[in-house]
Amino acid sequence: FDKQYYHNLLSKKGLLTSDQGLFSADEDVVASTTKALVQTYSDDGEQFFSEFGASM
């Protein structure tokens, strides 16, 4: 997978309804946190893989 996943969420074309729901949630805290991550990872795919690798 790559940063296209995050581009798709921004374009409201999430592969799974649950993925799009997390990004499009109406709750302010969830939405703002998730939207910030989606935006960051769509701009910089390497950051995602770096953070993902560090979390493993």
C-alpha angles and dihedrals in degrees: 000000000000143000091293086084089065093043088055091053090051089051091049090247099118113165094227126037089229092055092051090045093057090052095042097042116144095219107104098221096046094041096048094047095044094042091052091052093046091050092047094048093045089055096042116027091176090063090058093052091046093051092041091052092048091052093056 
